[in-house]
Amino acid sequence: MAKIVVLFVFTVIFFAKTACSEEIYKTNAVIKTENDTVILNDTSESTTVKQNLNSMDIKIGNKILTATLVDNSSVKALKEALSKAPITIEMHDYGNMEKVGSLGQNFPRNDESITTEAGDIILYQGNSLVIYYAPNSWSFTRIGKINNISPKELKDILGKGNVIVTLSLPNN
């Protein structure tokens, strides 16, 4: 009889431990969805963190803008660099339509004929980042577009003259 009780208790503990382990594994899961959003659930702290893998933060002064990135080898290389550390760029006006500055390194080019719009983020000649606040047509590599901002708002944030811009991945 004692052997049956011990075996029963052992079985209950085994299944309880296994069920708890699976539950912890499930609640601390990282899930990649179709729109490249990562969801990390941690029920021990009752938090959910969402990070869009196709976005980048752009800090200009005390403003932080978010850009949606395109899918090309230039963006993949830029995201790889940003995963190590944010990139700070001194940008200057050019042609009364854009701010441009050196990235300090070369990235793969995916040039195509583009007519830009306000908010477009472009890689120029593989080593310069351009933020457009007015249209321009040329052969560029598209990086992304700043979300939810009008041309006037963007031009006001960029200001006149040189500006310091810091690029980073969300939650970095």
Rosetta constraint file for C-alpha pairs under 8 A:
AtomPair CA 1 CA 5 HARMONIC 6.47 0.50
AtomPair CA 2 CA 6 HARMONIC 6.16 0.50
AtomPair CA 3 CA 7 HARMONIC 6.00 0.50
AtomPair CA 4 CA 8 HARMONIC 6.00 0.50
AtomPair CA 5 CA 9 HARMONIC 6.12 0.50
AtomPair CA 6 CA 10 HARMONIC 6.03 0.50
AtomPair CA 7 CA 11 HARMONIC 6.10 0.50
AtomPair CA 8 CA 12 HARMONIC 6.21 0.50
AtomPair CA 9 CA 13 HARMONIC 6.14 0.50
AtomPair CA 10 CA 14 HARMONIC 6.01 0.50
AtomPair CA 11 CA 15 HARMONIC 6.19 0.50
AtomPair CA 12 CA 16 HARMONIC 6.02 0.50
AtomPair CA 13 CA 17 HARMONIC 5.97 0.50
AtomPair CA 14 CA 18 HARMONIC 6.13 0.50
AtomPair CA 15 CA 19 HARMONIC 5.98 0.50
AtomPair CA 16 CA 20 HARMONIC 6.13 0.50
AtomPair CA 17 CA 21 HARMONIC 6.10 0.50
AtomPair CA 18 CA 22 HARMONIC 6.26 0.50
AtomPair CA 19 CA 23 HARMONIC 6.15 0.50
AtomPair CA 20 CA 24 HARMONIC 6.14 0.50
AtomPair CA 21 CA 25 HARMONIC 6.18 0.50
AtomPair CA 22 CA 26 HARMONIC 6.09 0.50
AtomPair CA 23 CA 27 HARMONIC 6.09 0.50
AtomPair CA 24 CA 28 HARMONIC 6.13 0.50
AtomPair CA 25 CA 29 HARMONIC 6.28 0.50
AtomPair CA 27 CA 41 HARMONIC 5.52 0.50
AtomPair CA 27 CA 42 HARMONIC 5.77 0.50
AtomPair CA 27 CA 43 HARMONIC 6.16 0.50
AtomPair CA 28 CA 40 HARMONIC 6.41 0.50
AtomPair CA 28 CA 41 HARMONIC 5.18 0.50
AtomPair CA 28 CA 42 HARMONIC 5.04 0.50
AtomPair CA 28 CA 43 HARMONIC 7.44 0.50
AtomPair CA 29 CA 39 HARMONIC 7.81 0.50
AtomPair CA 29 CA 40 HARMONIC 5.90 0.50
AtomPair CA 29 CA 41 HARMONIC 6.19 0.50
AtomPair CA 29 CA 42 HARMONIC 7.98 0.50
AtomPair CA 30 CA 38 HARMONIC 6.34 0.50
AtomPair CA 30 CA 39 HARMONIC 5.69 0.50
AtomPair CA 30 CA 40 HARMONIC 4.92 0.50
AtomPair CA 30 CA 41 HARMONIC 7.32 0.50
AtomPair CA 31 CA 37 HARMONIC 7.88 0.50
AtomPair CA 31 CA 38 HARMONIC 5.49 0.50
AtomPair CA 31 CA 39 HARMONIC 5.47 0.50
AtomPair CA 31 CA 40 HARMONIC 6.96 0.50
AtomPair CA 32 CA 36 HARMONIC 5.87 0.50
AtomPair CA 32 CA 37 HARMONIC 5.85 0.50
AtomPair CA 32 CA 38 HARMONIC 4.99 0.50
AtomPair CA 32 CA 39 HARMONIC 7.13 0.50
AtomPair CA 33 CA 37 HARMONIC 5.58 0.50
AtomPair CA 33 CA 38 HARMONIC 6.79 0.50
AtomPair CA 36 CA 52 HARMONIC 6.19 0.50
AtomPair CA 36 CA 53 HARMONIC 5.53 0.50
AtomPair CA 36 CA 54 HARMONIC 6.68 0.50
AtomPair CA 37 CA 50 HARMONIC 6.67 0.50
AtomPair CA 37 CA 51 HARMONIC 5.74 0.50
AtomPair CA 37 CA 52 HARMONIC 4.50 0.50
AtomPair CA 37 CA 53 HARMONIC 5.87 0.50
AtomPair CA 38 CA 49 HARMONIC 7.99 0.50
AtomPair CA 38 CA 50 HARMONIC 5.72 0.50
AtomPair CA 38 CA 51 HARMONIC 5.40 0.50
AtomPair CA 38 CA 52 HARMONIC 6.42 0.50
AtomPair CA 38 CA 53 HARMONIC 7.08 0.50
AtomPair CA 39 CA 48 HARMONIC 6.83 0.50
AtomPair CA 39 CA 49 HARMONIC 5.82 0.50
AtomPair CA 39 CA 50 HARMONIC 4.85 0.50
AtomPair CA 39 CA 51 HARMONIC 6.88 0.50
AtomPair CA 40 CA 48 HARMONIC 5.75 0.50
AtomPair CA 40 CA 49 HARMONIC 5.33 0.50
AtomPair CA 40 CA 50 HARMONIC 6.73 0.50
AtomPair CA 41 CA 46 HARMONIC 7.79 0.50
AtomPair CA 41 CA 47 HARMONIC 6.30 0.50
AtomPair CA 41 CA 48 HARMONIC 4.81 0.50
AtomPair CA 41 CA 49 HARMONIC 6.81 0.50
AtomPair CA 42 CA 46 HARMONIC 5.97 0.50
AtomPair CA 42 CA 47 HARMONIC 5.62 0.50
AtomPair CA 42 CA 48 HARMONIC 6.47 0.50
AtomPair CA 43 CA 47 HARMONIC 6.30 0.50
AtomPair CA 51 CA 170 HARMONIC 6.63 0.50
AtomPair CA 51 CA 171 HARMONIC 7.44 0.50
AtomPair CA 52 CA 170 HARMONIC 7.59 0.50
AtomPair CA 54 CA 68 HARMONIC 5.85 0.50
AtomPair CA 54 CA 69 HARMONIC 5.12 0.50
AtomPair CA 54 CA 70 HARMONIC 7.19 0.50
AtomPair CA 54 CA 71 HARMONIC 8.00 0.50
AtomPair CA 55 CA 66 HARMONIC 6.70 0.50
AtomPair CA 55 CA 67 HARMONIC 5.44 0.50
AtomPair CA 55 CA 68 HARMONIC 4.52 0.50
AtomPair CA 55 CA 69 HARMONIC 5.34 0.50
AtomPair CA 55 CA 169 HARMONIC 6.95 0.50
AtomPair CA 55 CA 170 HARMONIC 7.10 0.50
AtomPair CA 56 CA 66 HARMONIC 5.75 0.50
AtomPair CA 56 CA 67 HARMONIC 5.27 0.50
AtomPair CA 56 CA 68 HARMONIC 6.65 0.50
AtomPair CA 56 CA 69 HARMONIC 7.03 0.50
AtomPair CA 56 CA 167 HARMONIC 6.86 0.50
AtomPair CA 56 CA 168 HARMONIC 5.85 0.50
AtomPair CA 56 CA 169 HARMONIC 4.83 0.50
AtomPair CA 56 CA 170 HARMONIC 6.05 0.50
AtomPair CA 57 CA 64 HARMONIC 6.39 0.50
AtomPair CA 57 CA 65 HARMONIC 5.72 0.50
AtomPair CA 57 CA 66 HARMONIC 4.65 0.50
AtomPair CA 57 CA 67 HARMONIC 6.37 0.50
AtomPair CA 57 CA 167 HARMONIC 5.78 0.50
AtomPair CA 57 CA 168 HARMONIC 5.19 0.50
AtomPair CA 57 CA 169 HARMONIC 5.79 0.50
AtomPair CA 57 CA 170 HARMONIC 5.91 0.50
AtomPair CA 58 CA 64 HARMONIC 5.52 0.50
AtomPair CA 58 CA 65 HARMONIC 5.03 0.50
AtomPair CA 58 CA 66 HARMONIC 6.10 0.50
AtomPair CA 58 CA 67 HARMONIC 7.37 0.50
AtomPair CA 58 CA 165 HARMONIC 6.64 0.50
AtomPair CA 58 CA 166 HARMONIC 5.70 0.50
AtomPair CA 58 CA 167 HARMONIC 4.79 0.50
AtomPair CA 58 CA 168 HARMONIC 6.61 0.50
AtomPair CA 59 CA 63 HARMONIC 5.67 0.50
AtomPair CA 59 CA 64 HARMONIC 4.36 0.50
AtomPair CA 59 CA 65 HARMONIC 6.29 0.50
AtomPair CA 59 CA 165 HARMONIC 5.59 0.50
AtomPair CA 59 CA 166 HARMONIC 5.02 0.50
AtomPair CA 59 CA 167 HARMONIC 6.49 0.50
AtomPair CA 60 CA 64 HARMONIC 6.36 0.50
AtomPair CA 60 CA 65 HARMONIC 7.82 0.50
AtomPair CA 60 CA 157 HARMONIC 7.07 0.50
AtomPair CA 60 CA 158 HARMONIC 7.04 0.50
AtomPair CA 60 CA 163 HARMONIC 7.31 0.50
AtomPair CA 60 CA 164 HARMONIC 6.36 0.50
AtomPair CA 60 CA 165 HARMONIC 4.96 0.50
AtomPair CA 60 CA 166 HARMONIC 6.81 0.50
AtomPair CA 61 CA 157 HARMONIC 7.98 0.50
AtomPair CA 61 CA 163 HARMONIC 7.89 0.50
AtomPair CA 61 CA 164 HARMONIC 7.10 0.50
AtomPair CA 61 CA 165 HARMONIC 7.48 0.50
AtomPair CA 63 CA 157 HARMONIC 7.66 0.50
AtomPair CA 65 CA 146 HARMONIC 6.79 0.50
AtomPair CA 65 CA 147 HARMONIC 7.33 0.50
AtomPair CA 66 CA 146 HARMONIC 5.77 0.50
AtomPair CA 66 CA 147 HARMONIC 5.80 0.50
AtomPair CA 67 CA 144 HARMONIC 6.26 0.50
AtomPair CA 67 CA 145 HARMONIC 5.16 0.50
AtomPair CA 67 CA 146 HARMONIC 3.96 0.50
AtomPair CA 67 CA 147 HARMONIC 5.31 0.50
AtomPair CA 68 CA 144 HARMONIC 5.44 0.50
AtomPair CA 68 CA 145 HARMONIC 5.52 0.50
AtomPair CA 68 CA 146 HARMONIC 6.41 0.50
AtomPair CA 68 CA 147 HARMONIC 6.68 0.50
AtomPair CA 69 CA 75 HARMONIC 7.07 0.50
AtomPair CA 69 CA 143 HARMONIC 5.76 0.50
AtomPair CA 69 CA 144 HARMONIC 4.07 0.50
AtomPair CA 69 CA 145 HARMONIC 6.62 0.50
AtomPair CA 70 CA 75 HARMONIC 6.86 0.50
AtomPair CA 70 CA 142 HARMONIC 7.15 0.50
AtomPair CA 70 CA 143 HARMONIC 5.73 0.50
AtomPair CA 70 CA 144 HARMONIC 5.27 0.50
AtomPair CA 71 CA 75 HARMONIC 6.44 0.50
AtomPair CA 71 CA 76 HARMONIC 7.40 0.50
AtomPair CA 72 CA 76 HARMONIC 6.38 0.50
AtomPair CA 72 CA 110 HARMONIC 7.36 0.50
AtomPair CA 73 CA 77 HARMONIC 6.14 0.50
AtomPair CA 73 CA 108 HARMONIC 6.34 0.50
AtomPair CA 73 CA 109 HARMONIC 7.72 0.50
AtomPair CA 73 CA 110 HARMONIC 7.49 0.50
AtomPair CA 74 CA 78 HARMONIC 6.16 0.50
AtomPair CA 74 CA 107 HARMONIC 5.81 0.50
AtomPair CA 74 CA 108 HARMONIC 4.93 0.50
AtomPair CA 74 CA 109 HARMONIC 6.04 0.50
AtomPair CA 74 CA 110 HARMONIC 6.86 0.50
AtomPair CA 74 CA 141 HARMONIC 7.71 0.50
AtomPair CA 74 CA 143 HARMONIC 7.21 0.50
AtomPair CA 75 CA 79 HARMONIC 5.98 0.50
AtomPair CA 75 CA 143 HARMONIC 5.94 0.50
AtomPair CA 76 CA 80 HARMONIC 6.17 0.50
AtomPair CA 77 CA 81 HARMONIC 6.31 0.50
AtomPair CA 77 CA 107 HARMONIC 6.45 0.50
AtomPair CA 77 CA 108 HARMONIC 7.35 0.50
AtomPair CA 78 CA 82 HARMONIC 6.13 0.50
AtomPair CA 78 CA 107 HARMONIC 7.11 0.50
AtomPair CA 79 CA 83 HARMONIC 5.97 0.50
AtomPair CA 79 CA 169 HARMONIC 7.29 0.50
AtomPair CA 80 CA 84 HARMONIC 6.93 0.50
AtomPair CA 81 CA 85 HARMONIC 6.71 0.50
AtomPair CA 81 CA 86 HARMONIC 7.91 0.50
AtomPair CA 82 CA 86 HARMONIC 5.18 0.50
AtomPair CA 82 CA 87 HARMONIC 6.66 0.50
AtomPair CA 82 CA 167 HARMONIC 7.46 0.50
AtomPair CA 82 CA 168 HARMONIC 5.75 0.50
AtomPair CA 82 CA 169 HARMONIC 6.25 0.50
AtomPair CA 83 CA 168 HARMONIC 7.89 0.50
AtomPair CA 83 CA 169 HARMONIC 6.83 0.50
AtomPair CA 83 CA 172 HARMONIC 7.68 0.50
AtomPair CA 85 CA 168 HARMONIC 7.39 0.50
AtomPair CA 86 CA 166 HARMONIC 6.57 0.50
AtomPair CA 86 CA 167 HARMONIC 5.54 0.50
AtomPair CA 86 CA 168 HARMONIC 4.64 0.50
AtomPair CA 86 CA 169 HARMONIC 7.52 0.50
AtomPair CA 86 CA 172 HARMONIC 7.92 0.50
AtomPair CA 87 CA 103 HARMONIC 7.35 0.50
AtomPair CA 87 CA 166 HARMONIC 5.55 0.50
AtomPair CA 87 CA 167 HARMONIC 5.16 0.50
AtomPair CA 87 CA 168 HARMONIC 6.69 0.50
AtomPair CA 88 CA 103 HARMONIC 7.85 0.50
AtomPair CA 88 CA 164 HARMONIC 6.91 0.50
AtomPair CA 88 CA 165 HARMONIC 5.64 0.50
AtomPair CA 88 CA 166 HARMONIC 4.20 0.50
AtomPair CA 88 CA 167 HARMONIC 6.32 0.50
AtomPair CA 89 CA 101 HARMONIC 5.91 0.50
AtomPair CA 89 CA 102 HARMONIC 6.41 0.50
AtomPair CA 89 CA 103 HARMONIC 6.31 0.50
AtomPair CA 89 CA 164 HARMONIC 5.76 0.50
AtomPair CA 89 CA 165 HARMONIC 5.22 0.50
AtomPair CA 89 CA 166 HARMONIC 6.24 0.50
AtomPair CA 90 CA 101 HARMONIC 5.66 0.50
AtomPair CA 90 CA 102 HARMONIC 7.41 0.50
AtomPair CA 90 CA 162 HARMONIC 6.70 0.50
AtomPair CA 90 CA 163 HARMONIC 5.80 0.50
AtomPair CA 90 CA 164 HARMONIC 4.61 0.50
AtomPair CA 90 CA 165 HARMONIC 6.34 0.50
AtomPair CA 91 CA 99 HARMONIC 5.53 0.50
AtomPair CA 91 CA 100 HARMONIC 4.87 0.50
AtomPair CA 91 CA 101 HARMONIC 4.23 0.50
AtomPair CA 91 CA 102 HARMONIC 7.62 0.50
AtomPair CA 91 CA 162 HARMONIC 5.49 0.50
AtomPair CA 91 CA 163 HARMONIC 5.29 0.50
AtomPair CA 91 CA 164 HARMONIC 6.17 0.50
AtomPair CA 91 CA 165 HARMONIC 7.02 0.50
AtomPair CA 92 CA 99 HARMONIC 5.12 0.50
AtomPair CA 92 CA 100 HARMONIC 5.47 0.50
AtomPair CA 92 CA 101 HARMONIC 6.46 0.50
AtomPair CA 92 CA 161 HARMONIC 5.96 0.50
AtomPair CA 92 CA 162 HARMONIC 4.41 0.50
AtomPair CA 92 CA 163 HARMONIC 6.50 0.50
AtomPair CA 93 CA 97 HARMONIC 7.52 0.50
AtomPair CA 93 CA 98 HARMONIC 5.80 0.50
AtomPair CA 93 CA 99 HARMONIC 4.60 0.50
AtomPair CA 93 CA 100 HARMONIC 6.51 0.50
AtomPair CA 93 CA 160 HARMONIC 7.45 0.50
AtomPair CA 93 CA 161 HARMONIC 6.10 0.50
AtomPair CA 93 CA 162 HARMONIC 6.77 0.50
AtomPair CA 94 CA 98 HARMONIC 5.55 0.50
AtomPair CA 94 CA 99 HARMONIC 6.10 0.50
AtomPair CA 94 CA 100 HARMONIC 6.87 0.50
AtomPair CA 96 CA 134 HARMONIC 7.78 0.50
AtomPair CA 97 CA 132 HARMONIC 5.98 0.50
AtomPair CA 97 CA 133 HARMONIC 5.46 0.50
AtomPair CA 97 CA 134 HARMONIC 4.55 0.50
AtomPair CA 97 CA 135 HARMONIC 6.72 0.50
AtomPair CA 97 CA 136 HARMONIC 7.42 0.50
AtomPair CA 98 CA 130 HARMONIC 6.48 0.50
AtomPair CA 98 CA 131 HARMONIC 5.59 0.50
AtomPair CA 98 CA 132 HARMONIC 4.28 0.50
AtomPair CA 98 CA 133 HARMONIC 5.55 0.50
AtomPair CA 98 CA 134 HARMONIC 6.74 0.50
AtomPair CA 99 CA 130 HARMONIC 5.61 0.50
AtomPair CA 99 CA 131 HARMONIC 5.30 0.50
AtomPair CA 99 CA 132 HARMONIC 6.50 0.50
AtomPair CA 99 CA 133 HARMONIC 7.99 0.50
AtomPair CA 99 CA 158 HARMONIC 7.75 0.50
AtomPair CA 100 CA 128 HARMONIC 6.64 0.50
AtomPair CA 100 CA 129 HARMONIC 5.68 0.50
AtomPair CA 100 CA 130 HARMONIC 4.41 0.50
AtomPair CA 100 CA 131 HARMONIC 6.57 0.50
AtomPair CA 101 CA 128 HARMONIC 5.42 0.50
AtomPair CA 101 CA 129 HARMONIC 5.57 0.50
AtomPair CA 101 CA 130 HARMONIC 6.72 0.50
AtomPair CA 102 CA 127 HARMONIC 5.99 0.50
AtomPair CA 102 CA 128 HARMONIC 4.35 0.50
AtomPair CA 102 CA 129 HARMONIC 6.33 0.50
AtomPair CA 103 CA 127 HARMONIC 5.49 0.50
AtomPair CA 103 CA 128 HARMONIC 5.29 0.50
AtomPair CA 103 CA 129 HARMONIC 6.32 0.50
AtomPair CA 104 CA 127 HARMONIC 6.71 0.50
AtomPair CA 104 CA 128 HARMONIC 7.92 0.50
AtomPair CA 105 CA 127 HARMONIC 5.70 0.50
AtomPair CA 106 CA 126 HARMONIC 5.26 0.50
AtomPair CA 106 CA 127 HARMONIC 4.59 0.50
AtomPair CA 107 CA 126 HARMONIC 4.99 0.50
AtomPair CA 107 CA 127 HARMONIC 6.17 0.50
AtomPair CA 108 CA 126 HARMONIC 6.05 0.50
AtomPair CA 109 CA 123 HARMONIC 7.59 0.50
AtomPair CA 109 CA 125 HARMONIC 7.22 0.50
AtomPair CA 109 CA 126 HARMONIC 5.43 0.50
AtomPair CA 109 CA 141 HARMONIC 6.03 0.50
AtomPair CA 110 CA 140 HARMONIC 7.35 0.50
AtomPair CA 110 CA 141 HARMONIC 4.92 0.50
AtomPair CA 110 CA 142 HARMONIC 7.54 0.50
AtomPair CA 111 CA 139 HARMONIC 5.54 0.50
AtomPair CA 111 CA 140 HARMONIC 4.51 0.50
AtomPair CA 111 CA 141 HARMONIC 4.33 0.50
AtomPair CA 111 CA 142 HARMONIC 7.53 0.50
AtomPair CA 112 CA 138 HARMONIC 7.95 0.50
AtomPair CA 112 CA 139 HARMONIC 4.90 0.50
AtomPair CA 112 CA 140 HARMONIC 5.49 0.50
AtomPair CA 112 CA 141 HARMONIC 6.31 0.50
AtomPair CA 113 CA 137 HARMONIC 7.12 0.50
AtomPair CA 113 CA 138 HARMONIC 5.53 0.50
AtomPair CA 113 CA 139 HARMONIC 4.24 0.50
AtomPair CA 113 CA 140 HARMONIC 6.45 0.50
AtomPair CA 114 CA 136 HARMONIC 7.92 0.50
AtomPair CA 114 CA 137 HARMONIC 5.49 0.50
AtomPair CA 114 CA 138 HARMONIC 5.64 0.50
AtomPair CA 114 CA 139 HARMONIC 5.95 0.50
AtomPair CA 114 CA 140 HARMONIC 6.47 0.50
AtomPair CA 115 CA 135 HARMONIC 6.44 0.50
AtomPair CA 115 CA 136 HARMONIC 5.38 0.50
AtomPair CA 115 CA 137 HARMONIC 4.09 0.50
AtomPair CA 115 CA 138 HARMONIC 6.64 0.50
AtomPair CA 116 CA 120 HARMONIC 6.14 0.50
AtomPair CA 116 CA 132 HARMONIC 6.97 0.50
AtomPair CA 116 CA 134 HARMONIC 7.39 0.50
AtomPair CA 116 CA 135 HARMONIC 4.85 0.50
AtomPair CA 116 CA 136 HARMONIC 5.17 0.50
AtomPair CA 116 CA 137 HARMONIC 6.24 0.50
AtomPair CA 117 CA 132 HARMONIC 6.53 0.50
AtomPair CA 117 CA 133 HARMONIC 6.82 0.50
AtomPair CA 117 CA 134 HARMONIC 5.82 0.50
AtomPair CA 117 CA 135 HARMONIC 4.77 0.50
AtomPair CA 117 CA 136 HARMONIC 7.37 0.50
AtomPair CA 118 CA 131 HARMONIC 7.87 0.50
AtomPair CA 118 CA 132 HARMONIC 5.09 0.50
AtomPair CA 118 CA 133 HARMONIC 3.96 0.50
AtomPair CA 118 CA 134 HARMONIC 5.02 0.50
AtomPair CA 118 CA 135 HARMONIC 6.55 0.50
AtomPair CA 118 CA 150 HARMONIC 7.49 0.50
AtomPair CA 118 CA 151 HARMONIC 5.27 0.50
AtomPair CA 118 CA 154 HARMONIC 7.60 0.50
AtomPair CA 119 CA 131 HARMONIC 6.33 0.50
AtomPair CA 119 CA 132 HARMONIC 5.54 0.50
AtomPair CA 119 CA 133 HARMONIC 5.92 0.50
AtomPair CA 119 CA 145 HARMONIC 5.35 0.50
AtomPair CA 119 CA 146 HARMONIC 4.86 0.50
AtomPair CA 119 CA 147 HARMONIC 7.57 0.50
AtomPair CA 119 CA 149 HARMONIC 7.36 0.50
AtomPair CA 119 CA 151 HARMONIC 7.15 0.50
AtomPair CA 119 CA 154 HARMONIC 7.14 0.50
AtomPair CA 120 CA 131 HARMONIC 5.91 0.50
AtomPair CA 120 CA 132 HARMONIC 5.43 0.50
AtomPair CA 120 CA 133 HARMONIC 7.74 0.50
AtomPair CA 120 CA 142 HARMONIC 7.73 0.50
AtomPair CA 120 CA 143 HARMONIC 7.83 0.50
AtomPair CA 120 CA 144 HARMONIC 6.06 0.50
AtomPair CA 120 CA 145 HARMONIC 4.44 0.50
AtomPair CA 120 CA 146 HARMONIC 6.44 0.50
AtomPair CA 121 CA 129 HARMONIC 7.09 0.50
AtomPair CA 121 CA 130 HARMONIC 5.68 0.50
AtomPair CA 121 CA 131 HARMONIC 4.79 0.50
AtomPair CA 121 CA 132 HARMONIC 6.60 0.50
AtomPair CA 121 CA 142 HARMONIC 6.48 0.50
AtomPair CA 121 CA 143 HARMONIC 5.38 0.50
AtomPair CA 121 CA 144 HARMONIC 5.10 0.50
AtomPair CA 121 CA 145 HARMONIC 5.51 0.50
AtomPair CA 121 CA 146 HARMONIC 7.31 0.50
AtomPair CA 122 CA 129 HARMONIC 5.84 0.50
AtomPair CA 122 CA 130 HARMONIC 5.03 0.50
AtomPair CA 122 CA 131 HARMONIC 6.55 0.50
AtomPair CA 122 CA 132 HARMONIC 7.97 0.50
AtomPair CA 122 CA 140 HARMONIC 6.49 0.50
AtomPair CA 122 CA 141 HARMONIC 5.67 0.50
AtomPair CA 122 CA 142 HARMONIC 4.78 0.50
AtomPair CA 122 CA 143 HARMONIC 5.19 0.50
AtomPair CA 122 CA 144 HARMONIC 7.08 0.50
AtomPair CA 123 CA 127 HARMONIC 6.81 0.50
AtomPair CA 123 CA 128 HARMONIC 5.71 0.50
AtomPair CA 123 CA 129 HARMONIC 4.92 0.50
AtomPair CA 123 CA 130 HARMONIC 6.31 0.50
AtomPair CA 123 CA 140 HARMONIC 6.45 0.50
AtomPair CA 123 CA 141 HARMONIC 5.05 0.50
AtomPair CA 123 CA 142 HARMONIC 6.31 0.50
AtomPair CA 123 CA 143 HARMONIC 6.35 0.50
AtomPair CA 124 CA 128 HARMONIC 5.05 0.50
AtomPair CA 124 CA 129 HARMONIC 6.18 0.50
AtomPair CA 124 CA 130 HARMONIC 6.88 0.50
AtomPair CA 124 CA 140 HARMONIC 5.86 0.50
AtomPair CA 124 CA 141 HARMONIC 6.56 0.50
AtomPair CA 125 CA 140 HARMONIC 7.66 0.50
AtomPair CA 133 CA 151 HARMONIC 5.73 0.50
AtomPair CA 133 CA 154 HARMONIC 6.49 0.50
AtomPair CA 133 CA 155 HARMONIC 5.94 0.50
AtomPair CA 134 CA 151 HARMONIC 7.27 0.50
AtomPair CA 149 CA 153 HARMONIC 6.20 0.50
AtomPair CA 149 CA 154 HARMONIC 6.35 0.50
AtomPair CA 150 CA 154 HARMONIC 6.17 0.50
AtomPair CA 151 CA 155 HARMONIC 6.12 0.50
AtomPair CA 152 CA 156 HARMONIC 6.08 0.50
AtomPair CA 153 CA 157 HARMONIC 6.20 0.50
AtomPair CA 154 CA 158 HARMONIC 6.12 0.50
AtomPair CA 155 CA 159 HARMONIC 5.97 0.50
AtomPair CA 158 CA 163 HARMONIC 6.66 0.50
AtomPair CA 159 CA 163 HARMONIC 7.45 0.50
AtomPair CA 168 CA 172 HARMONIC 6.53 0.50
